[in-house]
């Protein structure tokens, strides 16, 4: 099943790879596929469900390629919701059959992809739809953090300080809604707060063992070292988030 999935995905995306940004999304999709497997194994899912999580992982950003082709942007708020677009493309002409023959998983796949990028998961999902939505949300966020670690995202010089209400969100261990950001410093905090939405101990373990929080914050400090207030606040945030992560790793 996975061999067909990967062949069809590679065939679909090959014409988009002339765009560097789409190549990043292609590689991101494969890493998320692997992270979905790791998380699924950590919660002892069946072999079939582990494969299903991998299918969702590889297809979760299928809408990104047309999004960039037609809008030259990955910013949903200025273009189109890429989760919803992905579901539309998979449903259109029954294209999902190109990737997976059996239709019994369709609703799980659609709902997981639709919910992977939403601020809050749809409250109307059934137990299995919710399970796979949580797995893909964790896997996706982990790899976005990795992209910040290696400098593909973020690392911009920050002149402003973090808004007080954003700091309060962090202290309360809450995700940051992108609609509430007021400046670049606020925007930089969004990815650091991803762990507040994690669902599985393995997800916390991955980012802690790889030092993602420290590496991202150190990257910010390196480009904004002369903004002493920002640096001080970043170090406070470092402690808050790492403490939260440690409290959610299974001993």
C-alpha positions in Angstrom: 0.0 0.0 0.0 2.8 2.5 0.9 4.7 1.7 -2.4 1.7 2.8 -4.5 1.2 5.8 -2.2 4.8 7.0 -2.6 4.9 6.4 -6.4 1.7 8.3 -7.0 2.8 11.2 -4.7 6.1 11.5 -6.5 4.4 11.4 -9.9 1.9 14.1 -8.7 4.6 16.5 -7.3 7.4 16.1 -9.8 6.2 19.0 -12.0 6.0 21.3 -8.9 9.6 20.6 -7.8 10.9 23.3 -10.1 9.8 25.7 -7.4 12.2 25.6 -4.5 9.5 26.3 -2.0 7.5 23.2 -3.2 10.6 21.1 -2.9 10.7 22.1 0.8 7.1 20.9 1.1 7.9 17.6 -0.7 10.7 16.8 1.8 8.5 18.0 4.7 5.8 15.6 3.6 8.1 12.6 3.7 9.5 13.6 7.1 6.0 14.0 8.5 5.2 10.6 7.1 8.0 9.1 9.2 7.2 11.1 12.3 3.6 9.9 12.0 4.9 6.3 12.0 7.1 7.0 15.1 4.2 8.5 17.0 1.8 5.7 16.0 4.2 3.0 17.1 4.7 4.8 20.4 1.0 4.4 21.2 1.0 0.7 20.0 -1.4 1.1 17.1 -2.0 -1.9 14.8 0.2 -2.3 11.6 -2.8 -1.2 9.5 -3.3 2.0 11.6 0.4 2.8 11.5 0.2 2.6 7.7 -2.9 4.8 7.7 -1.1 7.4 9.8 1.7 7.3 7.2 -0.7 7.8 4.3 -2.1 10.8 6.1 1.4 12.1 6.9 2.5 12.0 3.2 -0.8 13.5 1.9 -1.4 16.1 4.6 0.0 19.0 2.6 -1.1 17.9 -0.8 -2.9 21.2 -1.2 0.3 23.2 -0.7 1.5 22.5 -4.3 -1.5 24.1 -6.0 -1.5 26.8 -3.4 2.0 27.9 -4.4 1.4 27.4 -8.1 -1.6 29.6 -8.2 -0.9 32.1 -5.4 2.9 32.1 -5.1 2.5 31.9 -1.3 2.0 29.5 1.5 0.2 32.0 3.7 -3.3 30.6 4.1 -4.8 33.8 5.5 -3.9 35.6 2.3 -4.7 32.8 -0.1 -6.6 29.7 0.7 -6.7 27.2 3.5 -4.3 24.4 2.4 -5.9 21.7 4.5 -9.4 22.4 3.0 -7.8 22.6 -0.5 -6.1 19.2 0.0 -9.3 17.6 0.9 -11.0 19.2 -2.2 -8.2 17.9 -4.5 -8.4 14.4 -3.1 -12.2 14.3 -3.5 -12.2 15.8 -6.9 -12.7 13.1 -9.5 -12.1 10.6 -6.7 -8.4 11.3 -6.9 -7.8 9.7 -3.5 -8.0 6.3 -5.3 -4.7 7.2 -7.0 -3.1 6.8 -3.6 -5.1 4.2 -1.7 -7.4 1.6 -3.3 -9.6 0.8 -0.2 -12.2 3.5 0.4 -13.0 2.5 4.0 -10.4 5.0 5.3 -11.6 8.0 3.2 -13.4 9.9 5.9 -10.6 9.5 8.4 -8.0 10.7 5.8 -10.2 13.7 4.8 -10.9 14.8 8.4 -7.3 14.4 9.5 -6.0 16.5 6.6 -8.7 19.1 7.0 -7.9 19.4 10.7 -4.1 19.2 10.6 -3.7 23.0 10.3 -6.7 24.3 12.1 -6.3 26.3 15.4 -8.7 24.0 17.1 -9.8 20.4 16.1 -13.4 20.0 14.9 -15.4 18.9 17.9 -17.7 16.6 15.8 -15.1 14.0 14.9 -15.5 10.4 15.9 -12.9 8.6 18.0 -10.8 7.4 15.1 -11.0 10.6 13.1 -9.8 12.4 16.3 -7.0 9.9 16.9 -5.5 10.4 13.4 -6.1 14.2 13.5 -4.0 14.4 16.7 -1.2 12.2 15.2 -0.9 14.4 12.1 -1.1 17.6 14.1 1.8 16.5 16.3 3.9 15.2 13.4 3.4 18.3 11.3 4.3 20.7 14.1 7.4 18.7 15.1 8.7 19.1 11.5 7.8 22.7 11.2 9.9 23.2 14.4 12.8 21.3 12.7 12.6 23.8 9.7 13.0 26.6 12.2 16.0 24.8 13.8 17.8 24.5 10.5 17.0 28.1 9.4 14.6 27.4 6.5 12.0 29.4 8.4 12.3 32.2 10.9 15.7 33.7 11.9 14.7 37.2 11.1 16.1 40.2 13.0 13.6 41.3 15.6 13.3 45.0 16.6 10.1 44.8 18.6 9.4 43.3 22.0 6.8 40.6 22.6 3.3 41.9 23.3 2.1 41.4 26.9 -0.9 39.4 25.9 1.3 37.0 23.9 3.6 36.6 27.0 0.5 35.8 29.0 -0.6 33.1 26.5 2.8 31.5 26.9 2.7 31.6 30.7 -0.8 30.0 30.5 0.6 27.3 28.2 -1.7 28.2 25.3 -1.3 28.2 21.6 -1.0 31.6 19.9 -3.7 32.5 17.4 -2.0 34.1 14.4 -4.9 36.7 14.3 -3.6 38.1 17.6 0.0 38.9 16.7 1.0 42.5 16.6 4.6 42.5 15.4 7.4 40.2 14.2 8.4 39.3 17.8 4.9 38.0 18.4 5.0 36.0 15.1 8.2 34.3 16.1 6.5 33.0 19.2 3.9 31.0 17.4 6.1 28.0 16.6 7.6 28.0 20.1 4.2 27.4 21.5 3.5 24.4 19.3 4.2 21.9 22.2 1.2 23.4 24.1 -0.9 21.6 21.4 0.9 18.3 21.5 -1.1 15.1 22.2 1.5 12.4 22.8 4.4 11.8 25.1 6.6 10.7 22.2 6.1 14.1 20.5 7.4 15.9 23.6 10.3 13.4 23.8 11.3 14.0 20.2 11.6 17.8 20.4 13.3 17.7 23.9 15.9 15.1 22.9 16.7 17.0 19.8 16.9 20.3 21.6 14.4 22.1 19.3 13.3 24.8 21.8 16.8 25.8 22.8 18.0 25.8 19.2 15.2 27.9 17.9 15.5 30.4 20.8 19.3 30.6 20.3 18.8 31.3 16.6 16.5 34.2 17.5 19.0 35.5 20.1 21.8 35.3 17.6 20.0 37.6 15.1 18.6 40.0 17.8 21.4 40.0 20.4 21.3 43.8 20.8 17.6 43.8 21.7 18.2 43.1 25.4 14.6 43.1 26.5 13.7 40.6 23.8 16.6 38.3 24.7 15.7 38.4 28.4 12.1 37.5 27.5 13.2 34.7 25.3 15.2 33.1 28.1 12.2 33.3 30.4 10.1 31.7 27.6 12.7 29.0 27.2 12.3 28.0 30.8 8.5 28.0 30.7 8.3 25.8 27.6 11.0 23.4 28.5 9.4 22.9 32.0 6.1 22.2 30.3 7.7 19.7 27.9 9.5 17.8 30.6 6.3 17.5 32.6 4.7 15.7 29.6 7.5 13.2 28.9 6.7 9.7 30.2 9.3 8.6 32.8 
